[in-house]
Amino acid sequence: MSKGKTTTTQQVSLPAWQEQQMQETYQAAKGLAGQPFVPYTGPRVAGFNPDQLRQFQATRGLFETGMQYDPLAGLQQLAQAPTPTVGQVPTLLGADIAAYQSPYQQQVIDVALGDIQRQADIAQQQAQERAIRAGAFGGSRSALLEAEAARPYAE
């Protein structure tokens, strides 16, 4: 057993070729560190390519086209138009309001109402046939059968 602390040191030496490379690297670094700073003065962002330039022009064209439309101009023309009258009474009876009607009405609602009316007519005809077969043509019984047949159409 030993008393106290003992320290051993070991000397490590590098091979000569590695020592020489380290010296050369150090000298090169000292030389580079001594050079003055030269800032980059070239362009920092790439320019636009022809496709991008064409797209910019197309976007400008769309914007210019859209800016030509003035929604208030149509309203001003409508407000300044003379009111159609019959005698001294203003009325829209002579005005052409087809431009203001919704195409949804003609394409959907009118077709659906036509189908419903056709079904109501078929039901009415069947009710009349039942009334004739039952001997109740005319009178209150026939009216009741026809009213019951027309009820789904009214609803």
Phi, psi and omega in degrees: 000141181252153179255135177089187185255136177241139180236133177243136177242144181234128180277123179252131179239143180273157175294156184298319182294324179287322177299318180294318178297320179295321179294317180295318178296319179296316180295320178296319179295320178296322179293317179293323181293334180279350181284146178287155181286130177245107182287155178281129182245005180281180179293139182261346180230138179291150178286171179280144178273168184301324178297318180294319179297319177296320180294322176300316181294321179296320179295318176300318180297318178296319180295316180296321178295317180293327181287344178287335180280125179241105183294335181285337181297316179297320179292323179295319178296319179294320180292328183271352180291145179292146179282127177294137181230154170241106187072241178255358185263123176294137181210159176256008183298325181268356184276147176270104182257014182298328181292339183263355180279149181278132176294342177301323182298312182288324188277335185235302188294312182297322178294316180296318179295324176297318178296318180295318180297320179297316179296322179295320178296320178296316180295321178297316180297317179295322179295319178295320178297319178296321180295320179295315180296328181275358180076023183243034181287125185083164178083190187286326179297315179297319179296321179295315179299318180291323178294319178294325179290328182273348184301314179298327178293319181293324180289000000 
